[in-house]
Amino acid sequence: MSAVVIGVGNEFRRDDGVGPAVARALAASGVRAEISDGDPVRLMEAWEGTDVVVIVDAVRCTPSVAGRWHRTTLPHTIPAASSHGFGVPEAVELAEALDRRPERLVIYAVEVTDVGFGTGLSPAVAAAVTPLVTAVRAELS
């Protein structure tokens, strides 16, 4: 079984960097992980040839509890809108149309509030990184 973790986000937009933070932590321990800006074509390229794909992405919810995260498998919908204009939902839709969807696709959506310019996660979102890394590891085993 081949697997990849894709951390979607922008590390220069504060909490939007949670996906890359999780991906970096997993890559440091030998897990195949990539960072993506969420472009649908680049997402499909990142998961090309893999059986299991785990995506970690920031989402905005109303009301939001920063750092709370949700796990979903598709075809179910993500509980809120991605913090990107286009991204994971569009990539999945396009992959379905092109018959390039991975066999198993799991999404961890992390609620965020601060996506302003700057680096560093807010304390609540930063506190979610370690539990997310643990959850993703369990997903891959």
Order of alpha helices (4+ residues) and beta strands (2+ residues): beta-alpha-beta-alpha-beta-beta-beta-alpha-beta-alpha
